[in-house]
């Protein structure tokens, strides 16, 4: 994930061009393969077992390796070995950037230092980012939000990465009292606290990309299909969130998600907006904690 975040920063700063990124990402993809593919290649799992684990990730907020261990398909040692074979995507990005001649090591390291200073990140923050571990990255961006919001952001980003676009990345969040939208899907959670989760964007742009990534191109024919798919994505995320809370004796329930298929404005006392980049286009995740909202 940080490979994509840092790549966008380098383009914004004029260190790389979009043409560079195409070449770099192509080389990077050849270096880094998804864990399930490696498991099949190493004869540790069958294709059917990998597909089963991938499907379970739609209902379980767990990593591929953790589910495979629980199912008895892999051991702890085998997962560790596969992770070593998979490698770190940020290191693969750095190596590909240098190999293609877009930047040398000195320039790359200097850009990293500039990025750290610009965002006031600590050395610990940078190590977390460079790990490309979503569980370490998301809290860095939403550290000042209430714990339930941090947990929900983590589940949302992990779910998008697993079920929509594994190359997705996030940008710095913003706080506002109103958000204009072209199209919107939203669902509220209530009980021991209340929280609303929304996705906004353009059903001809990032929202369409997300819907196709989640539900499959063959299932997205009309605008209504796009909105229905994203409502189901939110429902899936909030379901995982509610399950995680129940293990901590926190009781919540969910309203049915609703969608708005025309331009409007989402208003509340405080709205957290977390931009997620999918296939190069921005999808906005909005979270309203313990406040009412109007559309």
Secondary structure, 3 states (H helix, E strand, C coil): CHHHHHHHHHHHCCCCCHHHHHHHHHHHHHHCCCHHHHHHHCCCCCHHHHHHHHHHCCCCCCCHHHHHHHCCCCCHHHHHHHHHHHCCHHHHHHHHHHHCCCCCHHHHHHHHHHHHHHHCCCHHHHHHHHCCCHHHHHHHHCCCCCHHHHHHHHHHHHHHHHHCCCCCEECCCEEEEEEEECEEEEEEEEECCCEEEEEEECCCCHHHHHHHHHHCHHHCCCHHHHHHHHHHHHHHHHHHHHHHHHCCCCCEEECCCEEECCCEEEEEEEEEEEEEEECCEEEEEEEEECCCEEC
